Amino acid sequence: MFLQRPLYKDSLLFFRFFALILWLLLTVYITGFASIVENYILSLAMMVGAFVGSATPVGGGVVAFPVLTFIKQIPAKEAAVFCLAMQSFGMTASSLAIFTRKIPVDKFLITWCVITSFLGYLLALFYIPNPFSSAGLKVFFSSFWLAFGAAIFVVRRKKNISQTVGITHARGWRLLLFIAICFAGGIVTSWIGNGIDVVFFCVLILMFSRTESVATPSAVIVMALISIFATALNISAGNLNMQTLKYLSATIPVVIIFAPLGILFSVRHGDAFIRKLLLALVIIQYLFTAAAFFRQLDYVFLSMLVIALSSVLLFAIGYIDKRKAV
């Protein structure tokens, strides 16, 4: 009976088996099982992080990055390397769940986004260092994510937009603008370990009128592919140190189980659910950032500036969508 099933239907099962073999080899021969006990907080956090990171377009890194930088106090660059490595397992598992369930995605825009964002990632990795301090980076992106979640919720909550999967109006200057935005998203991803998924989701929703049920799995696939490419590059460059490998030992079994559950749960519950979950998530992470850093007025002003500029940018993108030719 098993052999009569199409091979693609068991691709997630095969991937989980392969990932667990890699995890076992990593843990037994390199990091040791003690590393799992040492990093149990990260394991627990990623049970939630993998689920909500796949159920929304923000990726598991939006939970892992704050945990690593707030609680573990590790450098932002090291946290970004780990987030990408972890997502190469979790987001790949989610992508295979999308594939096996035949959930609709925008293949055309996914292809363009992956190519251009990886070029941006490469450029930033070698030539564009992170211009922010560790704290400034957290405040900047927490504020952007808040503006992003609020913009999506406000713009879309009263709209009943039919599901679109084709490549309508994805051409000309609109496609060039999309490529430029994805290129910038790749640069951001090199700094914090995620970001291109948020940018891609935002553009799909506001510029191309895709529904959340199409944009979310599309963003998951983009993040999976970028994470795989980036992690391969980091391995070849020797950027995965022993501590990063220990974090992976503590999280691989968790993310390959919980990440696919997140995307299947969100798609099943529809667009409104995804919007509400996304807004709740960005508010929570912003409150954590505020509690940690807003004792300094410089960070308060930075947050206000980022929220204001991001809101203008996001609503401008939404205005482009209103003027598109149908």
C-alpha positions as a Markdown table, in Angstrom:
| # | Residue | x | y | z |
|---|---|---|---|---|
| 1 | Met | 0.0 | 0.0 | 0.0 |
| 2 | Phe | 2.8 | 2.4 | 0.9 |
| 3 | Leu | 4.6 | 1.7 | -2.4 |
| 4 | Gln | 1.4 | 2.5 | -4.4 |
| 5 | Arg | 1.2 | 6.0 | -3.0 |
| 6 | Pro | 2.7 | 8.8 | -5.1 |
| 7 | Leu | 6.2 | 9.6 | -3.9 |
| 8 | Tyr | 5.5 | 13.3 | -3.3 |
| 9 | Lys | 2.8 | 12.4 | -0.7 |
| 10 | Asp | 5.5 | 11.0 | 1.6 |
| 11 | Ser | 8.1 | 13.7 | 1.0 |
| 12 | Leu | 7.5 | 15.3 | 4.4 |
| 13 | Leu | 7.9 | 11.9 | 6.1 |
| 14 | Phe | 11.2 | 11.3 | 4.2 |
| 15 | Phe | 12.5 | 14.7 | 5.1 |
| 16 | Arg | 11.7 | 14.3 | 8.8 |
| 17 | Phe | 13.5 | 11.0 | 8.8 |
| 18 | Phe | 16.6 | 12.5 | 7.0 |
| 19 | Ala | 16.6 | 15.5 | 9.4 |
| 20 | Leu | 16.4 | 13.3 | 12.5 |
| 21 | Ile | 19.4 | 11.2 | 11.2 |
| 22 | Leu | 21.4 | 14.4 | 10.7 |
| 23 | Trp | 20.3 | 15.6 | 14.2 |
| 24 | Leu | 21.3 | 12.3 | 15.8 |
| 25 | Leu | 24.8 | 12.4 | 14.1 |
| 26 | Leu | 25.2 | 16.0 | 15.1 |
| 27 | Thr | 24.3 | 15.4 | 18.7 |
| 28 | Val | 26.1 | 12.1 | 19.2 |
| 29 | Tyr | 29.4 | 13.0 | 17.5 |
| 30 | Ile | 29.7 | 16.8 | 17.9 |
| 31 | Thr | 27.6 | 18.6 | 20.4 |
| 32 | Gly | 26.5 | 15.9 | 22.9 |
| 33 | Phe | 23.1 | 15.4 | 24.5 |
| 34 | Ala | 24.0 | 17.8 | 27.3 |
| 35 | Ser | 23.6 | 20.7 | 24.8 |
| 36 | Ile | 19.9 | 19.9 | 24.6 |
| 37 | Val | 19.6 | 20.3 | 28.4 |
| 38 | Glu | 21.7 | 23.5 | 28.4 |
| 39 | Asn | 19.4 | 25.1 | 25.8 |
| 40 | Tyr | 16.0 | 23.8 | 26.9 |
| 41 | Ile | 14.6 | 27.3 | 26.9 |
| 42 | Leu | 15.3 | 27.6 | 23.2 |
| 43 | Ser | 13.7 | 24.2 | 22.6 |
| 44 | Leu | 10.5 | 25.3 | 24.4 |
| 45 | Ala | 10.5 | 28.7 | 22.7 |
| 46 | Met | 10.7 | 27.1 | 19.3 |
| 47 | Met | 7.7 | 24.9 | 19.9 |
| 48 | Val | 5.7 | 28.2 | 19.8 |
| 49 | Gly | 8.1 | 29.9 | 17.4 |
| 50 | Ala | 8.0 | 27.2 | 14.8 |
| 51 | Phe | 4.2 | 27.0 | 14.9 |
| 52 | Val | 3.5 | 30.8 | 14.7 |
| 53 | Gly | 6.4 | 31.5 | 12.5 |
| 54 | Ser | 5.0 | 29.1 | 9.9 |
| 55 | Ala | 1.4 | 30.1 | 10.5 |
| 56 | Thr | 2.3 | 33.7 | 9.7 |
| 57 | Pro | 4.8 | 35.3 | 7.3 |
| 58 | Val | 7.3 | 36.3 | 10.0 |
| 59 | Gly | 9.2 | 33.0 | 10.2 |
| 60 | Gly | 10.6 | 31.2 | 13.2 |
| 61 | Gly | 13.4 | 33.7 | 13.4 |
| 62 | Val | 11.1 | 36.3 | 14.8 |
| 63 | Val | 10.9 | 34.2 | 18.0 |
| 64 | Ala | 14.4 | 32.7 | 18.0 |
| 65 | Phe | 16.2 | 36.0 | 17.3 |
| 66 | Pro | 14.8 | 37.8 | 20.4 |
| 67 | Val | 15.3 | 34.7 | 22.6 |
| 68 | Leu | 19.0 | 34.4 | 21.6 |
| 69 | Thr | 19.7 | 38.1 | 21.8 |
| 70 | Phe | 17.6 | 39.0 | 24.9 |
| 71 | Ile | 18.0 | 35.9 | 27.0 |
| 72 | Lys | 21.2 | 34.2 | 25.7 |
| 73 | Gln | 22.9 | 37.6 | 25.0 |
| 74 | Ile | 24.7 | 36.4 | 21.9 |
| 75 | Pro | 25.8 | 38.7 | 19.1 |
| 76 | Ala | 23.2 | 39.5 | 16.4 |
| 77 | Lys | 25.3 | 38.1 | 13.6 |
| 78 | Glu | 25.6 | 34.7 | 15.3 |
| 79 | Ala | 21.8 | 34.8 | 16.0 |
| 80 | Ala | 21.1 | 35.4 | 12.4 |
| 81 | Val | 23.3 | 32.5 | 11.3 |
| 82 | Phe | 21.5 | 30.2 | 13.6 |
| 83 | Cys | 18.0 | 31.4 | 12.6 |
| 84 | Leu | 18.8 | 30.7 | 9.0 |
| 85 | Ala | 20.1 | 27.2 | 9.8 |
| 86 | Met | 17.1 | 26.4 | 12.0 |
| 87 | Gln | 14.7 | 27.7 | 9.3 |
| 88 | Ser | 16.4 | 25.6 | 6.7 |
| 89 | Phe | 14.9 | 22.6 | 8.6 |
| 90 | Gly | 11.6 | 24.1 | 9.9 |
| 91 | Met | 10.6 | 26.0 | 6.8 |
| 92 | Thr | 11.6 | 23.2 | 4.5 |
| 93 | Ala | 9.3 | 20.9 | 6.5 |
| 94 | Ser | 6.5 | 23.5 | 6.1 |
| 95 | Ser | 7.1 | 23.8 | 2.4 |
| 96 | Leu | 6.8 | 20.1 | 1.9 |
| 97 | Ala | 3.5 | 20.2 | 3.8 |
| 98 | Ile | 2.4 | 22.9 | 1.4 |
| 99 | Phe | 3.5 | 20.8 | -1.5 |
| 100 | Thr | 1.9 | 17.5 | -0.4 |
| 101 | Arg | -1.4 | 19.3 | 0.4 |
| 102 | Lys | -1.3 | 21.2 | -2.9 |
| 103 | Ile | -1.9 | 24.5 | -1.2 |
| 104 | Pro | -1.9 | 27.3 | -3.8 |
| 105 | Val | 1.1 | 29.6 | -4.0 |
| 106 | Asp | 2.4 | 32.2 | -6.4 |
| 107 | Lys | 5.2 | 30.3 | -8.2 |
| 108 | Phe | 6.1 | 33.2 | -10.6 |
| 109 | Leu | 6.7 | 35.7 | -7.9 |
| 110 | Ile | 8.4 | 33.1 | -5.6 |
| 111 | Thr | 11.0 | 32.5 | -8.3 |
| 112 | Trp | 11.8 | 36.2 | -8.8 |
| 113 | Cys | 11.9 | 36.8 | -5.1 |
| 114 | Val | 14.3 | 33.9 | -4.3 |
| 115 | Ile | 16.7 | 34.9 | -7.1 |
| 116 | Thr | 16.9 | 38.6 | -6.3 |
| 117 | Ser | 16.8 | 38.3 | -2.5 |
| 118 | Phe | 19.6 | 35.8 | -2.5 |
| 119 | Leu | 21.7 | 38.3 | -4.6 |
| 120 | Gly | 20.9 | 40.9 | -1.9 |
| 121 | Tyr | 21.9 | 38.5 | 0.8 |
| 122 | Leu | 25.2 | 37.8 | -0.9 |
| 123 | Leu | 26.0 | 41.5 | -1.4 |
| 124 | Ala | 25.2 | 42.2 | 2.3 |
| 125 | Leu | 27.1 | 39.2 | 3.6 |
| 126 | Phe | 30.4 | 40.4 | 2.0 |
| 127 | Tyr | 30.0 | 44.1 | 1.4 |
| 128 | Ile | 27.3 | 45.7 | 3.6 |
| 129 | Pro | 27.8 | 45.2 | 7.3 |
| 130 | Asn | 25.0 | 45.7 | 9.7 |
| 131 | Pro | 24.8 | 49.5 | 10.4 |
| 132 | Phe | 22.9 | 49.1 | 13.7 |
| 133 | Ser | 24.0 | 48.3 | 17.2 |
| 134 | Ser | 22.5 | 45.0 | 18.5 |
| 135 | Ala | 19.9 | 47.0 | 20.5 |
| 136 | Gly | 19.2 | 49.4 | 17.7 |
| 137 | Leu | 18.6 | 46.5 | 15.3 |
| 138 | Lys | 16.0 | 44.9 | 17.6 |
| 139 | Val | 14.2 | 48.3 | 18.0 |
| 140 | Phe | 14.3 | 49.0 | 14.3 |
| 141 | Phe | 12.8 | 45.7 | 13.1 |
| 142 | Ser | 10.4 | 45.3 | 16.0 |
| 143 | Ser | 9.0 | 48.7 | 15.0 |
| 144 | Phe | 8.8 | 47.8 | 11.3 |
| 145 | Trp | 7.0 | 44.6 | 12.1 |
| 146 | Leu | 4.5 | 46.4 | 14.2 |
| 147 | Ala | 3.8 | 48.9 | 11.4 |
| 148 | Phe | 3.6 | 46.0 | 8.9 |
| 149 | Gly | 1.1 | 44.0 | 11.0 |
| 150 | Ala | -1.0 | 47.1 | 11.6 |
| 151 | Ala | -1.0 | 48.1 | 7.9 |
| 152 | Ile | -2.0 | 44.6 | 6.7 |
| 153 | Phe | -4.8 | 44.5 | 9.3 |
| 154 | Val | -6.2 | 48.0 | 8.5 |
| 155 | Val | -5.9 | 47.7 | 4.7 |
| 156 | Arg | -7.4 | 44.3 | 4.4 |
| 157 | Arg | -9.9 | 43.9 | 7.3 |
| 158 | Lys | -12.8 | 45.4 | 5.3 |
| 159 | Lys | -11.9 | 43.9 | 1.9 |
| 160 | Asn | -13.3 | 40.7 | 0.4 |
| 161 | Ile | -10.6 | 40.0 | -2.2 |
| 162 | Ser | -10.9 | 37.0 | -4.4 |
| 163 | Gln | -8.0 | 34.6 | -4.3 |
| 164 | Thr | -5.6 | 35.2 | -7.1 |
| 165 | Val | -2.7 | 32.9 | -7.9 |
| 166 | Gly | -1.8 | 33.9 | -11.5 |
| 167 | Ile | 0.7 | 36.4 | -12.7 |
| 168 | Thr | -1.7 | 39.1 | -13.6 |
| 169 | His | -0.1 | 42.6 | -13.6 |
| 170 | Ala | 3.3 | 41.1 | -12.4 |
| 171 | Arg | 5.2 | 42.8 | -15.2 |
| 172 | Gly | 6.8 | 46.0 | -16.3 |
| 173 | Trp | 7.6 | 48.7 | -13.7 |
| 174 | Arg | 5.6 | 46.8 | -11.1 |
| 175 | Leu | 7.8 | 43.8 | -11.5 |
| 176 | Leu | 10.9 | 45.9 | -11.4 |
| 177 | Leu | 9.7 | 47.6 | -8.1 |
| 178 | Phe | 9.0 | 44.1 | -6.7 |
| 179 | Ile | 12.5 | 42.9 | -7.6 |
| 180 | Ala | 14.1 | 46.0 | -5.9 |
| 181 | Ile | 12.1 | 45.4 | -2.7 |
| 182 | Cys | 13.0 | 41.8 | -2.6 |
| 183 | Phe | 16.7 | 42.7 | -3.1 |
| 184 | Ala | 16.5 | 45.0 | -0.1 |
| 185 | Gly | 14.7 | 42.2 | 1.8 |
| 186 | Gly | 17.7 | 39.9 | 1.1 |
| 187 | Ile | 20.0 | 42.5 | 2.6 |
| 188 | Val | 17.9 | 42.6 | 5.8 |
| 189 | Thr | 17.9 | 38.8 | 6.0 |
| 190 | Ser | 21.7 | 38.8 | 6.2 |
| 191 | Trp | 21.5 | 41.0 | 9.3 |
| 192 | Ile | 18.8 | 39.3 | 11.3 |
| 193 | Gly | 18.2 | 35.8 | 9.8 |
| 194 | Asn | 14.8 | 36.6 | 8.5 |
| 195 | Gly | 12.9 | 39.5 | 6.9 |
| 196 | Ile | 12.5 | 38.5 | 3.3 |
| 197 | Asp | 9.4 | 36.5 | 4.2 |
| 198 | Val | 7.8 | 39.6 | 5.8 |
| 199 | Val | 8.7 | 41.8 | 2.8 |
| 200 | Phe | 7.5 | 39.2 | 0.3 |
| 201 | Phe | 4.2 | 38.7 | 2.1 |
| 202 | Cys | 3.7 | 42.5 | 2.4 |
| 203 | Val | 4.2 | 43.1 | -1.3 |
| 204 | Leu | 2.0 | 40.1 | -2.3 |
| 205 | Ile | -0.8 | 41.5 | -0.2 |
| 206 | Leu | -0.5 | 45.2 | -0.8 |
| 207 | Met | 0.8 | 45.4 | -4.4 |
| 208 | Phe | -0.5 | 42.2 | -6.0 |
| 209 | Ser | -3.8 | 41.6 | -4.1 |
| 210 | Arg | -3.0 | 38.1 | -3.1 |
| 211 | Thr | -5.0 | 36.7 | -0.2 |
| 212 | Glu | -3.3 | 35.8 | 3.1 |
| 213 | Ser | -4.0 | 32.1 | 2.4 |
| 214 | Val | -1.9 | 32.4 | -0.8 |
| 215 | Ala | 0.7 | 34.9 | 0.5 |
| 216 | Thr | 1.5 | 33.0 | 3.7 |
| 217 | Pro | 2.5 | 29.7 | 2.2 |
| 218 | Ser | 4.3 | 31.6 | -0.6 |
| 219 | Ala | 6.4 | 33.5 | 2.0 |
| 220 | Val | 7.1 | 30.2 | 3.8 |
| 221 | Ile | 8.6 | 28.7 | 0.6 |
| 222 | Val | 10.7 | 31.8 | 0.0 |
| 223 | Met | 12.1 | 31.7 | 3.5 |
| 224 | Ala | 12.8 | 28.0 | 3.2 |
| 225 | Leu | 14.8 | 28.4 | -0.1 |
| 226 | Ile | 16.7 | 31.4 | 1.1 |
| 227 | Ser | 17.5 | 29.7 | 4.4 |
| 228 | Ile | 18.9 | 26.6 | 2.6 |
| 229 | Phe | 21.0 | 28.7 | 0.2 |
| 230 | Ala | 22.2 | 31.0 | 3.0 |
| 231 | Thr | 23.1 | 28.1 | 5.4 |
| 232 | Ala | 25.0 | 26.3 | 2.6 |
| 233 | Leu | 27.0 | 29.6 | 2.1 |
| 234 | Asn | 27.6 | 30.0 | 5.9 |
| 235 | Ile | 28.8 | 26.4 | 6.1 |
| 236 | Ser | 31.3 | 26.9 | 3.3 |
| 237 | Ala | 32.4 | 30.2 | 4.9 |
| 238 | Gly | 32.9 | 28.6 | 8.3 |
| 239 | Asn | 30.3 | 30.7 | 10.0 |
| 240 | Leu | 28.6 | 27.9 | 11.9 |
| 241 | Asn | 30.5 | 27.7 | 15.2 |
| 242 | Met | 30.1 | 25.1 | 18.0 |
| 243 | Gln | 27.5 | 27.2 | 19.9 |
| 244 | Thr | 25.4 | 27.5 | 16.8 |
| 245 | Leu | 25.5 | 23.7 | 16.4 |
| 246 | Lys | 24.5 | 23.2 | 20.0 |
| 247 | Tyr | 21.4 | 25.5 | 19.4 |
| 248 | Leu | 20.6 | 23.3 | 16.3 |
| 249 | Ser | 20.8 | 20.2 | 18.4 |
| 250 | Ala | 18.2 | 21.6 | 20.8 |
| 251 | Thr | 15.8 | 22.8 | 18.0 |
| 252 | Ile | 15.8 | 20.5 | 14.9 |
| 253 | Pro | 13.4 | 17.9 | 16.3 |
| 254 | Val | 11.1 | 20.6 | 17.5 |
| 255 | Val | 10.9 | 22.7 | 14.3 |
| 256 | Ile | 10.4 | 19.8 | 11.9 |
| 257 | Ile | 7.3 | 18.8 | 13.9 |
| 258 | Phe | 5.7 | 22.1 | 14.8 |
| 259 | Ala | 6.4 | 24.2 | 11.7 |
| 260 | Pro | 4.2 | 22.2 | 9.3 |
| 261 | Leu | 1.4 | 22.2 | 11.8 |
| 262 | Gly | 1.5 | 26.0 | 11.8 |
| 263 | Ile | 1.0 | 26.5 | 8.1 |
| 264 | Leu | -1.7 | 23.8 | 7.8 |
| 265 | Phe | -3.6 | 25.3 | 10.8 |
| 266 | Ser | -3.5 | 28.9 | 9.5 |
| 267 | Val | -4.5 | 28.0 | 5.9 |
| 268 | Arg | -7.4 | 25.9 | 7.3 |
| 269 | His | -8.7 | 28.8 | 9.4 |
| 270 | Gly | -8.5 | 31.4 | 6.6 |
| 271 | Asp | -7.4 | 35.0 | 5.9 |
| 272 | Ala | -9.0 | 36.7 | 8.9 |
| 273 | Phe | -7.3 | 34.3 | 11.3 |
| 274 | Ile | -3.9 | 34.9 | 9.7 |
| 275 | Arg | -4.3 | 38.7 | 10.0 |
| 276 | Lys | -5.3 | 38.5 | 13.7 |
| 277 | Leu | -2.5 | 36.1 | 14.6 |
| 278 | Leu | 0.0 | 38.2 | 12.7 |
| 279 | Leu | -1.1 | 41.4 | 14.5 |
| 280 | Ala | -1.1 | 39.7 | 17.9 |
| 281 | Leu | 2.4 | 38.3 | 17.3 |
| 282 | Val | 4.0 | 41.7 | 16.2 |
| 283 | Ile | 2.4 | 43.5 | 19.1 |
| 284 | Ile | 3.8 | 41.0 | 21.6 |
| 285 | Gln | 7.3 | 41.1 | 20.2 |
| 286 | Tyr | 7.1 | 44.9 | 20.2 |
| 287 | Leu | 6.1 | 45.0 | 23.8 |
| 288 | Phe | 9.0 | 42.8 | 24.7 |
| 289 | Thr | 11.3 | 45.2 | 22.8 |
| 290 | Ala | 9.8 | 48.2 | 24.5 |
| 291 | Ala | 10.2 | 46.7 | 28.0 |
| 292 | Ala | 13.9 | 46.0 | 27.3 |
| 293 | Phe | 15.1 | 49.2 | 25.6 |
| 294 | Phe | 12.6 | 52.1 | 25.9 |
| 295 | Arg | 14.3 | 53.4 | 29.0 |
| 296 | Gln | 16.5 | 55.2 | 26.6 |
| 297 | Leu | 14.8 | 58.1 | 24.7 |
| 298 | Asp | 17.0 | 57.5 | 21.7 |
| 299 | Tyr | 15.4 | 54.1 | 21.1 |
| 300 | Val | 11.9 | 55.6 | 21.6 |
| 301 | Phe | 12.6 | 58.2 | 19.0 |
| 302 | Leu | 14.0 | 55.6 | 16.6 |
| 303 | Ser | 10.9 | 53.4 | 17.1 |
| 304 | Met | 8.6 | 56.3 | 16.4 |
| 305 | Leu | 10.5 | 57.3 | 13.3 |
| 306 | Val | 10.6 | 53.8 | 11.9 |
| 307 | Ile | 6.9 | 53.3 | 12.5 |
| 308 | Ala | 6.0 | 56.6 | 10.8 |
| 309 | Leu | 8.2 | 56.0 | 7.8 |
| 310 | Ser | 7.2 | 52.3 | 7.5 |
| 311 | Ser | 3.5 | 53.2 | 7.6 |
| 312 | Val | 3.9 | 55.7 | 4.8 |
| 313 | Leu | 5.8 | 53.2 | 2.7 |
| 314 | Leu | 3.4 | 50.4 | 3.3 |
| 315 | Phe | 0.3 | 52.4 | 2.6 |
| 316 | Ala | 2.0 | 53.8 | -0.5 |
| 317 | Ile | 2.5 | 50.2 | -1.7 |
| 318 | Gly | -1.2 | 49.6 | -1.0 |
| 319 | Tyr | -2.1 | 52.7 | -3.1 |
| 320 | Ile | -0.1 | 51.2 | -6.0 |
| 321 | Asp | -2.4 | 48.1 | -5.9 |
| 322 | Lys | -5.5 | 50.3 | -6.1 |
| 323 | Arg | -4.3 | 51.9 | -9.3 |
| 324 | Lys | -3.2 | 48.6 | -11.0 |
| 325 | Ala | -4.7 | 47.6 | -14.3 |
| 326 | Val | -6.9 | 44.6 | -14.0 |
